[in-house]
């Protein structure tokens, strides 16, 4: 592996000149810079990450506060972690994982400069972390969209518009009696922003369109999915479901099949879910897809822009789109 001394010998300059060229701490002539760059190319020199961090006073890492709450789907969380790790790698950053519920460690990691920025997942309304994080000396990005962010930038999927879009598309396909099977009761009670916004979009849009609407929660790890589905079907038999509960979707699908429900002839269904959870093999659900990779890239890009001090950086709310598959009627021309 080539060293700075090797570069100095190859370029015919002093070691200090190579150091100045790499750090930018002192002006050098364009001719000398070109010789050094040519030597770097010939010798395939890569500065040591620790040396780069020491020279720039940066850690070269973005912190990611990951939720450990029991009601959070670990599989979906890991999908987001992977998307952020891929985006960070492409931006020449590492990812340092932090337990999201460990507020003291989160604050210490920021204060000690172990990361250059922090991305916080699973944000709730009136999140107790936000006033403290708003005072942090390093940038913070929320992967969530609370109504009051205390000046911290937010990046998220537009869950309110996602459920509104699901309702409107079902209405266009003839649905008049809708039920939303939402996030578990614990998620609703602690007011995770994605759950609150999805529920609000469903209820508001149904009211605007004059549709009969119910919202139910499903604690699928405790309650019987079959019992829930039978209860939903028995009360004012709906003609459409909106499902915003990714981890329960396979069990709901099995329960509907056991009840002899044929989709979309008996019941239309739209899932609000990442692509891989909406494709169940035996059935491909029409979905307002949660674009996990796009959200991860947006969060890392925002964090990087803040680290670099770029201007014009703001909130990002990613718009939804519907992917039509097997569980809804095609639109009539």
Residue pairs with C-beta under 8 A, 6 or more apart in sequence:
1 46
2 43
2 44
2 45
3 45
4 15
4 18
4 19
4 22
4 45
5 15
6 43
6 45
7 18
7 36
7 39
7 40
7 43
7 45
8 14
8 15
8 17
8 18
10 39
10 42
10 43
11 18
11 32
11 35
11 36
11 38
11 39
12 35
13 32
13 35
13 36
17 28
17 32
17 36
18 36
19 25
20 26
20 28
21 28
21 32
21 33
21 36
21 37
22 47
22 55
23 55
39 45
49 60
52 58
52 60
53 59
53 60
57 113
58 116
58 307
59 113
59 114
59 115
59 116
60 92
60 93
60 94
60 116
61 93
61 94
61 95
61 96
61 114
61 115
61 116
62 84
62 88
62 93
62 94
62 95
62 96
62 115
62 116
62 117
62 118
62 119
62 300
62 303
62 304
63 95
63 96
63 98
63 106
63 109
63 110
63 114
63 115
63 117
63 118
63 119
64 81
64 84
64 95
64 96
64 97
64 98
64 118
64 119
64 121
65 98
65 99
65 100
65 106
65 118
65 119
65 120
65 121
66 77
66 81
66 97
66 98
66 99
66 100
66 121
67 77
67 100
67 101
67 121
67 122
68 99
68 100
68 101
69 100
69 101
69 122
69 186
69 190
70 186
71 183
71 184
71 186
71 187
71 190
72 122
72 187
73 246
73 247
75 246
75 247
75 277
76 246
76 247
76 274
76 277
77 121
77 122
79 274
79 276
79 292
80 121
80 143
80 292
80 295
80 296
81 95
81 97
82 296
83 292
83 293
83 295
83 296
83 297
84 95
84 119
84 296
84 299
84 300
85 95
86 293
86 296
87 293
87 296
87 297
87 299
87 300
87 301
88 94
88 95
88 300
91 300
91 301
91 304
93 116
93 300
93 304
96 109
96 114
96 115
98 105
98 106
98 109
98 118
99 105
100 106
100 120
100 121
100 122
103 128
103 129
103 132
106 118
106 120
106 129
106 133
107 132
107 133
107 136
109 115
109 118
110 118
110 133
110 136
110 137
110 138
110 140
111 136
111 137
113 138
115 138
116 138
116 139
116 303
116 307
117 138
117 139
117 140
117 141
117 303
117 304
117 306
117 307
118 133
118 136
118 138
118 139
118 140
118 141
118 303
119 140
119 141
119 142
119 143
119 299
119 300
119 303
120 129
120 133
120 140
120 141
120 142
120 143
120 144
121 143
121 144
122 143
122 144
122 192
123 130
123 142
123 143
123 144
123 145
123 146
123 192
123 193
124 144
124 146
124 190
124 191
124 192
124 193
125 146
125 147
125 191
125 193
125 196
126 146
126 148
126 191
127 146
130 142
130 146
130 148
130 149
130 150
130 152
131 150
133 140
133 150
133 152
134 140
134 150
134 151
134 152
139 153
139 303
139 306
139 307
140 152
140 153
141 152
141 153
141 154
141 155
141 299
141 302
141 303
141 306
142 149
142 152
142 153
142 154
142 155
142 156
143 155
143 156
143 295
143 299
144 154
144 156
144 192
144 193
144 194
145 154
145 156
145 159
145 193
145 194
145 197
145 315
145 317
146 154
146 193
149 315
153 302
153 306
153 313
153 314
153 315
154 315
154 316
154 317
155 295
155 298
155 299
155 302
155 315
155 316
155 318
156 193
156 194
156 295
156 316
156 317
156 318
157 194
157 290
157 291
157 295
157 317
157 318
157 320
158 197
158 317
158 318
158 319
158 320
159 193
159 194
159 195
159 197
159 198
159 201
159 244
159 272
160 197
160 198
160 200
160 201
161 201
161 319
161 320
162 198
162 201
162 272
162 288
162 290
162 320
163 180
163 197
163 198
163 199
163 200
163 201
163 202
163 205
163 242
163 244
163 272
163 288
164 201
164 202
164 204
164 205
165 288
165 320
165 321
165 322
166 202
166 242
166 270
166 272
166 288
166 322
167 178
167 201
167 202
167 205
167 206
167 209
167 211
167 242
168 205
168 209
169 270
169 286
169 322
169 328
170 178
170 240
170 242
170 268
170 270
170 328
171 209
171 211
172 331
173 264
173 268
173 328
173 329
173 330
173 331
174 239
174 329
175 211
175 239
175 240
175 268
176 211
176 212
176 239
177 211
177 212
177 213
177 236
177 237
177 238
177 239
177 240
178 202
178 206
178 211
178 212
178 213
178 214
178 238
178 239
178 240
178 241
178 242
179 213
179 214
179 215
179 216
179 232
179 238
179 240
179 241
179 242
180 198
180 199
180 202
180 213
180 214
180 215
180 216
180 241
180 242
180 243
180 244
181 216
181 217
181 218
181 228
181 232
181 241
181 242
181 243
181 244
181 245
181 248
181 252
182 188
182 195
182 198
182 199
182 202
182 215
182 216
182 217
182 218
182 244
182 245
183 192
183 194
183 195
183 198
183 217
183 244
183 245
184 217
184 218
184 219
184 220
184 221
184 245
185 217
185 219
186 219
187 195
188 195
188 196
188 199
188 217
195 244
198 244
198 272
199 215
202 213
202 215
202 242
203 213
203 215
206 212
206 213
207 213
212 236
212 238
214 232
214 235
214 236
214 238
216 228
216 232
218 225
218 228
218 245
218 248
218 252
220 245
220 247
220 248
220 251
225 248
225 251
225 252
225 254
225 255
226 255
226 258
226 259
228 255
229 252
229 255
229 256
229 259
230 255
230 259
232 238
232 241
233 259
233 261
238 267
239 267
239 268
240 267
240 268
240 269
240 270
241 267
241 268
241 269
241 270
242 269
242 270
242 271
242 272
243 249
243 252
243 269
243 270
243 271
243 272
243 273
243 285
244 271
244 272
244 273
245 252
246 271
246 273
246 274
246 277
247 277
249 271
249 273
249 277
249 278
249 280
249 285
250 280
253 280
253 282
253 283
253 285
256 263
256 267
256 269
261 267
263 269
263 283
263 326
263 327
264 326
264 327
264 328
264 329
268 286
268 327
268 328
268 329
269 285
269 286
269 327
269 328
270 285
270 286
270 287
270 288
270 322
270 327
270 328
271 277
271 278
271 285
271 286
271 287
271 288
271 327
272 287
272 288
272 290
273 285
273 287
273 289
273 290
274 289
274 290
274 292
275 287
275 289
275 323
278 284
278 285
278 287
278 289
278 323
278 325
279 285
283 326
283 327
284 325
284 326
284 327
285 325
285 326
285 327
286 322
286 323
286 324
286 325
286 326
286 327
286 328
287 322
287 323
287 325
288 320
288 321
288 322
288 323
289 320
289 321
289 323
291 318
294 318
295 318
298 316
298 318
302 313
302 316
305 313
306 313
324 330
